[in-house]
Amino acid sequence: MVVAFVDARFAVRVPDETGDVTVQELDGLLMQTGTGDLFFAPKPETAADWAGISAITGIEVIAAAPFENTHFIPIISYRVTGLNEDAICFGRGALIRTPAGDTPVEELKPGDLVLTRDHGLQAVRWVGSRRLCAAELALFPRLRPIRIAAGALGEGLPRLDLVVSPQHRILIRSRIALRMFGAPEVLVAARQLLALEGVETDHGAEEVEYFHLLFARHEVIFANGCEAESLFTGREALRMAGRQAVAEILALFPELREPGQPPSSARPIPPGRAVRGMIRRHIRNHQPLLSRIS
């Protein structure tokens, strides 16, 4: 719960595309939760000044003053690296298939073996995690987890409810996908499945803990029985991962620093508009998103 607001002026360090940093002085809100955590956000009247900022390397409070009790502060959101709506993560409790059986994602560590769809057992190279409290979820509602109910995808999958971040891609296998994209299997972001019965944003979550799993290549792995992607290291995906995570990943895979051919995805990733059309066709024709292709 947010228990205090302060009217603040910030010195914000903003990198450009080349990595050069400029300092912008911007007005906003400084908020404190009941646990003592601090968060910042733009004020409604200054939101446009923050709109073009996609990454922040540092921020300093250079002036602050309390609000009068008569002030009402609406909660609004904006996008910065570190609290990113495009992160690809499993929610705590997702059961990942390993040689030892299904293992909670939060128990996995680098070096552990995980069963992949295409390459058998593969070692986890890196694990990242991020916990979001109620205040953060209120400020950034597009980070709220997506819950895929047991059996919602077809073929009884997932076997148990699966919680993932909105951008985490799930494998879809159907004749409709084959006709539309020339491939029977494609990867689709969880948020694009919200039109399906049994797939919904978890608005009741008071907090969520997300986990990223990275392998030597983009993989399809098994979570609660259904197939989903591991963390993808494409350039856009890395930009979304946050500075500390990117530094750790680049230390493991220095070749990602070099320009050149981007890494391949484990399955085709169709554009969002085409995916929405595919989902509508499945619903209209009463077809599950997972079916056997002979």
Buried (B, 14 or more C-beta within 10 A) or exposed (E): EBEEBBBBBBBBBBBEEEEEEEEBEBBBBBBBBEEEEEBBBBBEEEBEBBEEBBBBEEBEBEEEEEEEEEEEBEBEBBBBBEBBBBBBBBBBBBBBBBEEEBBEBBEBEEEBBBBBBEEEEBEBBBBBBBEBBBBBBBBBEBBBBBBBBBBBBBBEBBBBBBBBBBBBBBBBBBBBBBEBBEEBBBBBBBBBBEEBEBBBBBEEBEEBBBBBBBBBBBBBBBBBBBBBBBBBBBEEBBBBBBEEBBEBBBEEBEEBEEEEEEBEBBBEBBEEEEBBEBBEBBEEEEBBBBBEEE
